[in-house]
Amino acid sequence: MAFGLSGFVQGKKALRRSLSGIKEVTLKSATIPKGCLAIYVGEDQKKHYVVPLSYLNEPAFQDLLSMAEEEFGYDHPMGGLTIPCREDIFIDITSQLN
């Protein structure tokens, strides 16, 4: 139980740090539903996705966040959270979370 909670807290901290860099204009122009998170996925071309915040509880999604931290740190070039994996892998992982 403690392991799962610590992973959630780490994911939440990573999210907070990455979102702190988003420009206010971007936040105003984006319409992200309450309880969701906007991310960019892809190796070369980044595609925009909106996912539920509940994904932060999932170990597979936490692994993706760790991968993003290793590649980008907390300075994301797209202005938001960027996960540098192939889009098909992301879709496969997130489809299992639903």
Short mmCIF file of the C-alpha atoms (twelve columns), coordinates in Angstrom:
data_MODEL
# 
_entry.id   MODEL 
# 
loop_
_atom_site.group_PDB 
_atom_site.id 
_atom_site.type_symbol 
_atom_site.label_atom_id 
_atom_site.label_alt_id 
_atom_site.label_comp_id 
_atom_site.label_asym_id 
_atom_site.label_seq_id 
_atom_site.Cartn_x 
_atom_site.Cartn_y 
_atom_site.Cartn_z 
_atom_site.pdbx_PDB_model_num 
ATOM 1  C CA . MET A 1  0.000   0.000  0.000   1 
ATOM 2  C CA . ALA A 2  2.751   2.459  0.923   1 
ATOM 3  C CA . PHE A 3  4.591   1.708  -2.340  1 
ATOM 4  C CA . GLY A 4  1.541   2.599  -4.418  1 
ATOM 5  C CA . LEU A 5  0.954   5.776  -2.465  1 
ATOM 6  C CA . SER A 6  4.574   6.898  -2.754  1 
ATOM 7  C CA . GLY A 7  4.409   6.347  -6.518  1 
ATOM 8  C CA . PHE A 8  1.292   8.488  -6.661  1 
ATOM 9  C CA . VAL A 9  2.971   11.249 -4.667  1 
ATOM 10 C CA . GLN A 10 6.043   11.116 -6.941  1 
ATOM 11 C CA . GLY A 11 3.836   11.253 -10.023 1 
ATOM 12 C CA . LYS A 12 1.925   14.159 -8.556  1 
ATOM 13 C CA . LYS A 13 5.184   16.036 -7.828  1 
ATOM 14 C CA . ALA A 14 6.450   15.372 -11.351 1 
ATOM 15 C CA . LEU A 15 3.176   16.629 -12.766 1 
ATOM 16 C CA . ARG A 16 3.211   19.733 -10.594 1 
ATOM 17 C CA . ARG A 17 6.780   20.577 -11.664 1 
ATOM 18 C CA . SER A 18 6.096   20.010 -15.342 1 
ATOM 19 C CA . LEU A 19 2.859   21.976 -15.352 1 
ATOM 20 C CA . SER A 20 4.496   24.903 -13.563 1 
ATOM 21 C CA . GLY A 21 6.257   25.733 -16.834 1 
ATOM 22 C CA . ILE A 22 3.064   26.043 -18.886 1 
ATOM 23 C CA . LYS A 23 2.390   29.572 -20.001 1 
ATOM 24 C CA . GLU A 24 -0.771  31.233 -18.720 1 
ATOM 25 C CA . VAL A 25 -1.946  31.847 -22.291 1 
ATOM 26 C CA . THR A 26 -1.791  28.113 -23.005 1 
ATOM 27 C CA . LEU A 27 -3.818  27.353 -19.908 1 
ATOM 28 C CA . LYS A 28 -6.496  29.867 -20.855 1 
ATOM 29 C CA . SER A 29 -6.817  28.697 -24.448 1 
ATOM 30 C CA . ALA A 30 -6.898  24.971 -23.647 1 
ATOM 31 C CA . THR A 31 -10.170 23.421 -22.613 1 
ATOM 32 C CA . ILE A 32 -9.189  20.475 -20.484 1 
ATOM 33 C CA . PRO A 33 -12.065 18.899 -18.550 1 
ATOM 34 C CA . LYS A 34 -11.855 18.915 -14.772 1 
ATOM 35 C CA . GLY A 35 -10.088 15.793 -13.523 1 
ATOM 36 C CA . CYS A 36 -8.036  15.410 -16.703 1 
ATOM 37 C CA . LEU A 37 -4.467  16.048 -17.775 1 
ATOM 38 C CA . ALA A 38 -3.154  17.270 -21.133 1 
ATOM 39 C CA . ILE A 39 0.003   15.576 -22.397 1 
ATOM 40 C CA . TYR A 40 2.048   15.308 -25.580 1 
ATOM 41 C CA . VAL A 41 3.104   11.862 -26.783 1 
ATOM 42 C CA . GLY A 42 5.576   10.830 -29.458 1 
ATOM 43 C CA . GLU A 43 9.216   10.531 -30.354 1 
ATOM 44 C CA . ASP A 44 9.464   12.956 -33.287 1 
ATOM 45 C CA . GLN A 45 6.029   14.442 -33.839 1 
ATOM 46 C CA . LYS A 46 4.135   15.057 -30.619 1 
ATOM 47 C CA . LYS A 47 0.405   14.363 -30.514 1 
ATOM 48 C CA . HIS A 48 -1.838  15.984 -27.909 1 
ATOM 49 C CA . TYR A 49 -3.877  13.721 -25.593 1 
ATOM 50 C CA . VAL A 50 -6.180  14.364 -22.661 1 
ATOM 51 C CA . VAL A 51 -6.175  11.616 -20.024 1 
ATOM 52 C CA . PRO A 52 -7.889  11.213 -16.631 1 
ATOM 53 C CA . LEU A 53 -5.870  12.166 -13.555 1 
ATOM 54 C CA . SER A 54 -6.641  8.706  -12.183 1 
ATOM 55 C CA . TYR A 55 -3.922  7.421  -14.538 1 
ATOM 56 C CA . LEU A 56 -1.398  8.854  -12.060 1 
ATOM 57 C CA . ASN A 57 -2.293  5.959  -9.745  1 
ATOM 58 C CA . GLU A 58 -1.332  3.361  -12.341 1 
ATOM 59 C CA . PRO A 59 2.190   1.836  -12.269 1 
ATOM 60 C CA . ALA A 60 2.358   1.635  -16.076 1 
ATOM 61 C CA . PHE A 61 1.589   5.353  -16.401 1 
ATOM 62 C CA . GLN A 62 4.071   6.161  -13.634 1 
ATOM 63 C CA . ASP A 63 6.718   4.341  -15.697 1 
ATOM 64 C CA . LEU A 64 5.916   6.614  -18.638 1 
ATOM 65 C CA . LEU A 65 6.286   9.663  -16.375 1 
ATOM 66 C CA . SER A 66 9.665   8.384  -15.179 1 
ATOM 67 C CA . MET A 67 10.749  7.953  -18.788 1 
ATOM 68 C CA . ALA A 68 9.690   11.540 -19.514 1 
ATOM 69 C CA . GLU A 69 11.641  12.778 -16.491 1 
ATOM 70 C CA . GLU A 70 14.776  10.935 -17.622 1 
ATOM 71 C CA . GLU A 71 14.597  12.370 -21.140 1 
ATOM 72 C CA . PHE A 72 13.377  15.922 -20.492 1 
ATOM 73 C CA . GLY A 73 13.751  16.550 -16.764 1 
ATOM 74 C CA . TYR A 74 11.136  19.115 -15.904 1 
ATOM 75 C CA . ASP A 75 11.811  21.441 -18.822 1 
ATOM 76 C CA . HIS A 76 9.378   20.198 -21.445 1 
ATOM 77 C CA . PRO A 77 9.926   21.696 -24.909 1 
ATOM 78 C CA . MET A 78 6.218   21.582 -25.784 1 
ATOM 79 C CA . GLY A 79 5.267   23.734 -22.775 1 
ATOM 80 C CA . GLY A 80 3.401   20.851 -21.140 1 
ATOM 81 C CA . LEU A 81 4.019   17.315 -20.033 1 
ATOM 82 C CA . THR A 82 5.724   15.378 -22.829 1 
ATOM 83 C CA . ILE A 83 6.050   11.585 -22.859 1 
ATOM 84 C CA . PRO A 84 8.728   10.516 -25.369 1 
ATOM 85 C CA . CYS A 85 7.432   7.112  -26.386 1 
ATOM 86 C CA . ARG A 86 5.913   5.765  -29.573 1 
ATOM 87 C CA . GLU A 87 2.271   6.666  -29.869 1 
ATOM 88 C CA . ASP A 88 1.187   3.035  -30.367 1 
ATOM 89 C CA . ILE A 89 2.877   2.036  -27.079 1 
ATOM 90 C CA . PHE A 90 1.117   4.880  -25.264 1 
ATOM 91 C CA . ILE A 91 -2.249  3.881  -26.715 1 
ATOM 92 C CA . ASP A 92 -1.654  0.240  -25.809 1 
ATOM 93 C CA . ILE A 93 -0.774  1.097  -22.195 1 
ATOM 94 C CA . THR A 94 -3.599  3.576  -21.666 1 
ATOM 95 C CA . SER A 95 -6.196  1.308  -23.280 1 
ATOM 96 C CA . GLN A 96 -5.379  -1.269 -20.605 1 
ATOM 97 C CA . LEU A 97 -6.024  1.330  -17.885 1 
ATOM 98 C CA . ASN A 98 -9.628  2.004  -18.889 1 
# 
